[in-house]
Amino acid sequence: MMRRLRIYGGSSAVPARLGSAGETGALPPHFPIADESELLRTVTVAEAGSADAASDRRAVAGLALLWLAVAAVLVGIVVWRYAIFRNDVDLGIFTQVISFGHGFSSTAEGSVNHLLVHWSPIIVVAWPFLRAFGPLGLEICQALLVSATLFPIWGLARARFNAYGALAVVAVAAIYPILCANAVGDFHETAFVPVLSATFVFALDRRRWRLGLACALLLACTREDQFVALAFNGIACAAFARGDAELRRFGWLTTAVAVAGFALYFGVVRNVLQPHVTYGSLEFFDWSGSSLSAGGLGAILAPRAQFVWTMLAPLLFLPCISRYGAFLLPGFVEILASHRNVTLLPGEHYSALLTGYALAAFVDGVARIAAWKARAGVVALSVAALSSAWFAIYASPMEYWYYLYRAPNAHDAALQRTLDGLPRDADVGSEDEIFAHLGLDPNASIDMLHQDWFVYDRTHYSDRWHFVDEPVVRRLVAQRAYVVASDRDGIVVLHRAPNP
């Protein structure tokens, strides 16, 4: 509204009432009008402000409807995926951890405190969803968190565009394929990162320092790699602050949060919990066991180039022309430096480290083009929308061809009833997709480990099952170590035979 006030040439100090001296609408004697043209300008300013406010209200209503629509679609997808048993082991892990069945731990992580695997105390926030909806509640929580990224994106866009222009930018962000993929995968601690990182940029952009520091503190509780990202962000802010003392102070405070978090986790928490447990995440960057002979350098560079392309091409690489695009560097370095191929899959949770920053920088990139030439900004936004739509349809990181390949059926319902019928807190083993539904049982575990019970589904396939566990199960049944407790529609429940 301030830009429009300047255009109209009036004052921002518009009187609350233009006519208060009787029914004729005459102005009171003290009304500060120099001449008729000044009155006309003041009235024009007031009308412009009123129109602006009305546009804002309609756009905010549109934003709310857009978020509700996006959240509803994403929640619908996670419900669908859960119903057809397409979640993986990680959902079972986080269900066991957050339900506090045996402390803050999971059998799939060796029953050690989860904080020794990742520093992610923030995940306890999801407990009410787990309590209300079971393992599916964590998926719903993640979908809502990731979709909430649209709100700080709106704040950044509204600071640069009029209400409807900002809404258009947010609408393009809403169909960003990586954002959707982050929302519908297995629950992880990174579910909190997109909305917090986008809000961090919004706070920095709008100079809301307390909000920015709050986001930094919360990001420091999502995962330990955020210590590096926050330190980089803080140093970058301080280094480029020039004469801006407040920005420099914010940068150093953000860096202090990162350093303090690092010292607390690696210097205190890990040693208090179990000092002899090694920090396994460093293995992701240990290339000593990797060979360059199979495919050569091209085999290393190709998937990394593909990852960068999938992250930025839907946004027309516009984050690269924004100063906020620099915040993508720590995440890209972390992901691209790993020798594990799983980190290079855009649909995996690792990409959530980049999503919030990418969308924030996208908003700024569109604004920079629009400031150069308004029509060019419209074209850039339109092409980005088409690009995101193309990726969502033809190269979706959601991999819906696997996760959403069919509707729920009677077999799925029978499998869920079978799991619900197991003894409470049973020592039960299963494959990954079934384990994802057993997380509320603190004794449930993955793979055949001679548990009291074992459940498998002949209609499910995995290499681990086909080549490792299935031969073991067949041998144990042949040896009468296990008996078939039930076998319905390919759903088999085995019970360990009592010792003779």
C-alpha positions as CSV (number, residue, x, y, z in Angstrom):
1,M,0.0,0.0,0.0
2,M,2.9,2.4,0.7
3,R,4.0,2.2,-2.9
4,R,0.5,3.2,-4.1
5,L,0.4,6.0,-1.6
6,R,3.6,7.4,-3.1
7,I,2.2,7.0,-6.6
8,Y,-1.0,8.9,-5.7
9,G,1.1,11.6,-4.1
10,G,-0.9,11.8,-0.9
11,S,-0.1,11.5,2.7
12,S,-0.3,8.2,4.7
13,A,-1.8,10.1,7.6
14,V,-5.3,9.9,6.2
15,P,-8.0,11.3,8.6
16,A,-10.4,8.7,10.0
17,R,-13.5,10.7,8.9
18,L,-13.8,13.0,6.0
19,G,-17.1,14.5,7.0
20,S,-18.1,15.0,10.6
21,A,-19.7,18.5,10.8
22,G,-23.3,17.8,10.2
23,E,-25.4,16.1,7.6
24,T,-24.0,18.3,4.8
25,G,-20.6,16.6,5.1
26,A,-18.9,20.0,5.6
27,L,-15.3,19.7,6.8
28,P,-14.5,20.8,10.4
29,P,-12.6,24.1,10.6
30,H,-9.4,22.4,11.7
31,F,-9.2,20.0,8.8
32,P,-5.7,20.5,7.2
33,I,-6.5,21.0,3.5
34,A,-4.5,23.5,1.6
35,D,-6.7,23.6,-1.5
36,E,-9.2,21.5,-3.5
37,S,-6.5,19.5,-5.4
38,E,-5.0,18.4,-2.0
39,L,-8.5,17.2,-0.9
40,L,-8.8,15.3,-4.1
41,R,-5.4,13.6,-3.6
42,T,-6.3,12.7,0.0
43,V,-9.6,11.1,-1.1
44,T,-7.8,9.2,-3.8
45,V,-5.3,7.9,-1.3
46,A,-8.0,6.8,1.0
47,E,-9.9,5.0,-1.8
48,A,-6.7,3.4,-2.9
49,G,-5.9,2.2,0.6
50,S,-9.5,0.8,0.9
51,A,-9.1,-1.0,-2.4
52,D,-5.7,-2.4,-1.3
53,A,-7.2,-3.6,2.0
54,A,-10.1,-5.3,0.2
55,S,-7.7,-7.0,-2.3
56,D,-5.5,-8.2,0.6
57,R,-8.6,-9.7,2.4
58,R,-9.6,-11.5,-0.8
59,A,-6.1,-12.7,-1.4
60,V,-5.6,-13.9,2.1
61,A,-8.9,-15.8,1.8
62,G,-7.5,-17.3,-1.4
63,L,-4.3,-18.2,0.4
64,A,-6.3,-20.0,3.1
65,L,-8.3,-21.9,0.5
66,L,-5.1,-22.8,-1.4
67,W,-3.5,-24.1,1.7
68,L,-6.6,-26.1,2.7
69,A,-6.7,-27.6,-0.8
70,V,-3.0,-28.5,-0.9
71,A,-3.1,-29.9,2.6
72,A,-6.2,-31.9,1.9
73,V,-4.7,-33.4,-1.3
74,L,-1.4,-34.3,0.5
75,V,-3.3,-35.8,3.5
76,G,-5.4,-37.8,1.1
77,I,-2.3,-39.1,-0.6
78,V,-0.6,-40.2,2.7
79,V,-3.8,-41.9,3.8
80,W,-4.0,-43.7,0.5
81,R,-0.4,-44.7,0.7
82,Y,-0.7,-46.0,4.2
83,A,-3.8,-48.0,3.4
84,I,-2.1,-50.0,0.6
85,F,1.0,-50.7,2.7
86,R,3.4,-48.5,0.8
87,N,5.2,-46.9,3.7
88,D,8.7,-48.1,4.6
89,V,10.7,-49.0,7.7
90,D,11.3,-45.3,8.7
91,L,7.7,-44.8,9.6
92,G,7.9,-47.7,12.0
93,I,11.1,-46.4,13.5
94,F,9.7,-42.9,14.2
95,T,6.4,-44.4,15.6
96,Q,8.4,-46.5,18.1
97,V,10.6,-43.6,19.0
98,I,7.9,-41.0,19.5
99,S,5.5,-43.4,21.3
100,F,8.2,-43.9,24.0
101,G,7.5,-47.6,24.2
102,H,11.1,-48.5,25.3
103,G,12.4,-45.0,25.9
104,F,13.2,-42.8,22.9
105,S,14.3,-45.7,20.8
106,S,13.4,-48.2,18.1
107,T,14.3,-51.9,17.6
108,A,15.3,-51.1,14.0
109,E,18.0,-48.7,15.3
110,G,19.4,-51.3,17.8
111,S,17.2,-50.0,20.6
112,V,19.7,-47.2,21.4
113,N,18.4,-43.7,22.2
114,H,17.3,-42.1,18.9
115,L,19.2,-39.0,19.8
116,L,22.4,-41.0,19.3
117,V,21.3,-41.5,15.7
118,H,20.1,-38.0,15.0
119,W,19.7,-34.9,17.2
120,S,16.0,-34.4,16.6
121,P,14.2,-33.6,19.9
122,I,11.7,-31.5,17.9
123,I,9.9,-34.7,16.7
124,V,8.1,-35.0,20.1
125,V,5.8,-32.2,18.7
126,A,4.2,-34.9,16.5
127,W,3.2,-37.0,19.5
128,P,-0.4,-35.7,19.6
129,F,-0.9,-36.8,16.0
130,L,0.5,-40.3,16.8
131,R,-1.7,-40.5,19.8
132,A,-4.8,-39.6,17.9
133,F,-4.3,-41.5,14.6
134,G,-1.6,-44.1,15.2
135,P,1.4,-44.3,12.7
136,L,-0.8,-42.6,10.1
137,G,-0.9,-39.6,12.4
138,L,2.8,-38.9,11.8
139,E,2.2,-38.9,8.0
140,I,-0.7,-36.4,8.5
141,C,1.5,-34.2,10.7
142,Q,4.2,-34.2,8.1
143,A,1.8,-33.3,5.3
144,L,0.4,-30.4,7.3
145,L,3.9,-29.1,8.3
146,V,5.3,-29.2,4.8
147,S,2.2,-27.6,3.3
148,A,2.5,-24.8,5.9
149,T,5.6,-23.7,4.0
150,L,3.3,-21.7,1.8
151,F,2.6,-19.2,4.6
152,P,6.2,-17.7,4.9
153,I,6.4,-17.9,1.1
154,W,3.3,-15.7,1.0
155,G,4.9,-13.2,3.4
156,L,7.9,-12.9,1.2
157,A,5.8,-12.6,-2.0
158,R,3.5,-10.0,-0.5
159,A,6.4,-7.8,0.4
160,R,7.3,-7.7,-3.3
161,F,4.0,-8.0,-5.2
162,N,0.5,-6.8,-4.9
163,A,-2.0,-9.2,-3.3
164,Y,-3.0,-11.1,-6.4
165,G,0.5,-11.2,-7.7
166,A,1.7,-12.7,-4.4
167,L,-1.1,-15.2,-4.5
168,A,0.0,-16.3,-8.0
169,V,3.6,-16.8,-6.8
170,V,2.4,-18.9,-3.9
171,A,0.2,-21.0,-6.2
172,V,3.3,-21.8,-8.3
173,A,5.2,-22.7,-5.1
174,A,2.3,-25.0,-4.1
175,I,2.8,-27.3,-7.1
176,Y,6.6,-27.5,-6.7
177,P,7.1,-31.3,-7.0
178,I,9.8,-31.4,-4.3
179,L,7.5,-29.8,-1.8
180,C,4.8,-32.4,-2.5
181,A,7.3,-35.2,-2.3
182,N,8.6,-34.0,1.1
183,A,5.0,-34.1,2.4
184,V,4.1,-37.6,1.4
185,G,7.2,-39.7,2.1
186,D,7.8,-41.6,5.3
187,F,7.8,-39.3,8.3
188,H,11.2,-37.9,9.2
189,E,12.6,-35.2,11.4
190,T,13.2,-33.2,8.2
191,A,9.4,-32.6,8.0
192,F,10.0,-29.5,10.1
193,V,12.8,-28.1,8.0
194,P,11.0,-26.6,4.9
195,V,8.6,-24.4,6.9
196,L,11.2,-23.3,9.4
197,S,13.9,-22.5,6.8
198,A,11.4,-20.5,4.7
199,T,10.3,-18.6,7.8
200,F,13.9,-18.0,8.7
201,V,14.4,-16.3,5.3
202,F,11.1,-14.4,5.8
203,A,12.2,-13.1,9.2
204,L,15.6,-12.1,7.7
205,D,14.0,-10.4,4.8
206,R,11.5,-8.5,7.0
207,R,14.1,-7.8,9.7
208,R,12.1,-9.6,12.3
209,W,15.1,-10.7,14.3
210,R,13.4,-12.4,17.2
211,L,11.4,-14.6,14.8
212,G,14.5,-15.4,12.9
213,L,16.4,-16.5,16.0
214,A,13.4,-18.6,17.1
215,C,13.5,-20.4,13.8
216,A,17.3,-20.9,14.1
217,L,16.8,-22.4,17.6
218,L,14.1,-24.8,16.3
219,L,16.1,-25.7,13.2
220,A,19.0,-26.6,15.5
221,C,16.6,-29.1,17.1
222,T,15.7,-30.9,13.9
223,R,18.9,-32.5,12.9
224,E,22.6,-32.0,13.7
225,D,23.4,-31.1,10.1
226,Q,21.5,-27.9,10.7
227,F,24.4,-26.8,12.9
228,V,26.5,-26.4,9.7
229,A,23.7,-24.8,7.7
230,L,23.0,-22.3,10.4
231,A,26.6,-21.4,10.9
232,F,27.0,-20.8,7.2
233,N,23.9,-18.7,7.1
234,G,24.9,-16.7,10.1
235,I,28.4,-16.0,8.8
236,A,27.0,-15.1,5.4
237,C,24.7,-12.6,7.0
238,A,27.5,-11.1,9.1
239,A,29.9,-11.0,6.2
240,F,27.6,-9.2,3.8
241,A,26.0,-6.9,6.4
242,R,28.3,-4.0,5.5
243,G,27.1,-1.1,7.6
244,D,23.9,-2.9,8.8
245,A,24.7,-3.4,12.5
246,E,21.4,-5.2,13.2
247,L,21.9,-7.7,10.4
248,R,25.5,-8.3,11.5
249,R,24.3,-8.9,15.1
250,F,21.6,-11.3,13.8
251,G,24.2,-13.2,11.8
252,W,26.6,-13.7,14.7
253,L,23.7,-14.7,17.0
254,T,22.6,-17.3,14.4
255,T,26.2,-18.6,14.2
256,A,26.3,-18.7,18.0
257,V,23.1,-20.9,18.0
258,A,24.8,-23.3,15.6
259,V,28.0,-23.5,17.7
260,A,26.2,-23.9,21.0
261,G,24.0,-26.7,19.4
262,F,27.1,-28.5,18.1
263,A,28.8,-28.2,21.5
264,L,25.7,-29.4,23.4
265,Y,25.1,-32.4,21.2
266,F,28.6,-33.7,20.5
267,G,30.1,-32.5,23.8
268,V,27.4,-33.3,26.3
269,V,24.3,-35.2,25.0
270,R,26.1,-38.1,23.3
271,N,28.5,-38.6,26.2
272,V,25.7,-38.5,28.8
273,L,23.6,-41.0,26.9
274,Q,26.1,-43.6,25.7
275,P,29.7,-42.3,24.9
276,H,30.7,-45.6,23.2
277,V,28.1,-45.4,20.4
278,T,29.8,-44.1,17.2
279,Y,28.3,-41.4,15.1
280,G,27.1,-43.3,12.1
281,S,26.2,-40.5,9.8
282,L,29.8,-39.8,9.0
283,E,29.8,-43.1,7.1
284,F,27.7,-41.4,4.4
285,F,30.8,-39.3,3.5
286,D,33.4,-42.1,3.7
287,W,34.4,-42.8,0.1
288,S,37.3,-45.1,1.1
289,G,35.2,-48.2,0.2
290,S,33.8,-46.8,-3.0
291,S,35.3,-47.5,-6.4
292,L,35.5,-45.2,-9.4
293,S,36.1,-48.1,-11.8
294,A,32.4,-49.0,-12.2
295,G,31.3,-46.3,-14.7
296,G,34.1,-43.9,-13.9
297,L,33.7,-40.2,-13.1
298,G,30.5,-40.1,-15.2
299,A,28.8,-42.5,-12.9
300,I,29.4,-40.1,-10.0
301,L,28.6,-36.8,-11.7
302,A,25.5,-37.9,-13.6
303,P,23.1,-38.6,-10.7
304,R,24.3,-35.5,-8.9
305,A,23.6,-33.4,-12.0
306,Q,20.2,-35.0,-12.2
307,F,19.5,-34.2,-8.6
308,V,20.4,-30.5,-9.1
309,W,18.3,-30.4,-12.2
310,T,15.3,-31.9,-10.5
311,M,15.6,-29.5,-7.6
312,L,16.0,-26.3,-9.6
313,A,14.5,-26.8,-13.1
314,P,10.9,-26.8,-11.9
315,L,11.6,-23.3,-10.5
316,L,13.3,-22.2,-13.7
317,F,16.6,-21.9,-11.8
318,L,15.3,-18.6,-10.5
319,P,16.7,-19.2,-7.0
320,C,20.2,-18.9,-8.5
321,I,19.7,-15.2,-9.2
322,S,18.6,-14.4,-5.6
323,R,20.9,-13.6,-2.8
324,Y,18.9,-16.1,-0.7
325,G,20.0,-18.8,-3.1
326,A,23.3,-18.9,-1.2
327,F,21.5,-20.6,1.6
328,L,21.1,-23.7,-0.6
329,L,24.9,-24.3,-0.6
330,P,25.3,-26.2,2.7
331,G,22.4,-28.6,1.8
332,F,23.7,-29.2,-1.7
333,V,27.2,-29.9,-0.4
334,E,25.9,-32.3,2.2
335,I,23.8,-34.2,-0.3
336,L,26.2,-34.3,-3.2
337,A,29.2,-35.2,-1.1
338,S,27.5,-38.4,0.1
339,H,28.4,-41.7,-1.6
340,R,25.0,-43.1,-0.8
341,N,22.8,-43.1,-3.8
342,V,19.7,-42.8,-1.6
343,T,20.6,-39.2,-0.7
344,L,20.4,-38.3,-4.5
345,L,16.8,-39.3,-4.9
346,P,14.8,-36.1,-4.9
347,G,11.8,-37.8,-3.4
348,E,13.7,-38.8,-0.3
349,H,13.7,-36.7,2.9
350,Y,17.1,-35.3,2.3
351,S,15.8,-32.9,-0.3
352,A,13.7,-31.2,2.5
353,L,17.0,-29.5,3.6
354,L,16.7,-27.4,0.4
355,T,13.0,-26.9,-0.2
356,G,12.3,-23.9,2.0
357,Y,15.4,-22.0,0.9
358,A,14.7,-22.9,-2.8
359,L,11.1,-21.5,-2.6
360,A,12.2,-18.4,-0.7
361,A,14.9,-17.7,-3.2
362,F,12.4,-18.4,-6.1
363,V,10.1,-15.6,-4.8
364,D,13.0,-13.2,-4.7
365,G,14.2,-14.3,-8.1
366,V,10.8,-13.7,-9.7
367,A,10.7,-10.3,-8.1
368,R,14.1,-9.4,-9.4
369,I,13.0,-10.2,-13.0
370,A,9.7,-8.3,-12.5
371,A,11.7,-5.3,-11.3
372,W,13.7,-5.3,-14.5
373,K,10.7,-5.8,-16.7
374,A,7.2,-6.5,-15.4
375,R,6.1,-8.6,-18.4
376,A,9.3,-10.7,-18.1
377,G,8.3,-11.4,-14.5
378,V,4.9,-12.7,-15.6
379,V,6.5,-14.9,-18.3
380,A,9.0,-16.3,-15.9
381,L,6.3,-17.1,-13.3
382,S,4.2,-18.7,-16.0
383,V,7.0,-20.9,-17.4
384,A,7.9,-21.9,-13.9
385,A,4.3,-23.0,-13.3
386,L,4.4,-25.1,-16.5
387,S,7.8,-26.6,-15.6
388,S,6.6,-27.6,-12.2
389,A,3.5,-29.1,-13.7
390,W,5.5,-31.0,-16.2
391,F,7.8,-32.5,-13.6
392,A,4.8,-33.4,-11.4
393,I,3.2,-35.3,-14.2
394,Y,6.1,-36.9,-16.1
395,A,9.1,-37.0,-13.6
396,S,7.5,-36.7,-10.2
397,P,9.8,-37.3,-7.3
398,M,6.7,-38.6,-5.5
399,E,7.0,-41.8,-7.6
400,Y,3.3,-42.3,-7.6
401,W,3.6,-45.1,-10.1
402,Y,4.9,-47.2,-7.1
403,Y,3.3,-45.6,-4.1
404,L,-0.1,-44.9,-5.5
405,Y,-0.4,-47.6,-8.2
406,R,-3.8,-49.0,-7.0
407,A,-6.7,-48.3,-4.8
408,P,-7.0,-49.9,-1.3
409,N,-8.7,-53.2,-1.5
410,A,-10.0,-56.1,0.7
411,H,-6.6,-57.6,0.9
412,D,-5.2,-54.5,2.5
413,A,-8.0,-54.5,5.0
414,A,-7.4,-58.2,5.8
415,L,-3.7,-57.5,6.4
416,Q,-4.5,-54.6,8.8
417,R,-7.0,-56.8,10.7
418,T,-4.4,-59.5,11.0
419,L,-1.9,-57.1,12.5
420,D,-4.6,-55.7,14.9
421,G,-5.3,-59.2,16.1
422,L,-1.7,-59.9,17.2
423,P,-1.1,-60.1,21.0
424,R,-0.4,-56.7,22.6
425,D,3.3,-55.8,22.6
426,A,4.1,-59.1,20.9
427,D,7.6,-59.9,19.9
428,V,6.8,-59.9,16.2
429,G,9.0,-59.6,13.1
430,S,8.0,-58.5,9.6
431,E,9.2,-56.9,6.5
432,D,9.5,-53.1,6.1
433,E,6.0,-52.3,4.8
434,I,4.3,-54.3,7.5
435,F,6.7,-53.0,10.2
436,A,5.5,-49.5,9.3
437,H,2.1,-50.5,10.7
438,L,3.5,-52.2,13.8
439,G,5.3,-49.2,15.3
440,L,3.0,-48.9,18.3
441,D,4.3,-52.3,19.4
442,P,7.6,-51.5,21.2
443,N,8.8,-55.1,20.6
444,A,8.1,-55.2,16.9
445,S,11.2,-55.5,14.7
446,I,12.2,-56.0,11.0
447,D,13.5,-59.1,9.3
448,M,13.5,-62.7,10.6
449,L,15.4,-62.6,13.9
450,H,13.7,-65.6,15.6
451,Q,10.9,-63.6,17.1
452,D,7.9,-65.2,18.8
453,W,5.8,-64.2,15.9
454,F,6.5,-63.4,12.2
455,V,4.1,-61.9,9.7
456,Y,4.6,-61.8,5.9
457,D,2.5,-61.2,2.9
458,R,3.1,-63.3,-0.2
459,T,1.8,-60.5,-2.4
460,H,4.6,-58.1,-1.3
461,Y,8.0,-58.3,-2.8
462,S,11.5,-57.0,-1.8
463,D,14.9,-58.2,-2.6
464,R,15.6,-58.6,1.1
465,W,12.6,-60.8,1.5
466,H,13.2,-62.8,-1.7
467,F,16.9,-63.5,-1.2
468,V,17.4,-63.4,2.5
469,D,14.4,-63.8,4.8
470,E,12.2,-66.0,2.7
471,P,14.7,-68.9,2.5
472,V,15.3,-68.6,6.3
473,V,11.6,-68.7,7.0
474,R,11.0,-71.7,4.7
475,R,13.8,-73.6,6.4
476,L,12.5,-72.8,9.9
477,V,9.0,-73.9,9.0
478,A,10.4,-77.1,7.5
479,Q,12.4,-77.7,10.7
480,R,9.1,-77.2,12.7
481,A,10.8,-74.3,14.6
482,Y,7.7,-72.2,13.6
483,V,4.1,-73.3,13.0
484,V,1.6,-71.5,10.7
485,A,-0.9,-69.8,13.0
486,S,-2.9,-68.5,10.1
487,D,-2.7,-68.3,6.3
488,R,-5.4,-66.2,4.6
489,D,-5.2,-64.6,1.2
490,G,-1.5,-64.9,1.2
491,I,-1.1,-63.3,4.6
492,V,0.9,-65.7,6.8
493,V,1.3,-65.5,10.5
494,L,4.0,-67.8,12.0
495,H,4.3,-68.6,15.7
496,R,7.5,-70.0,17.2
497,A,7.0,-73.5,18.4
498,P,7.5,-74.2,22.1
499,N,10.8,-75.8,23.0
500,P,10.4,-79.6,23.4
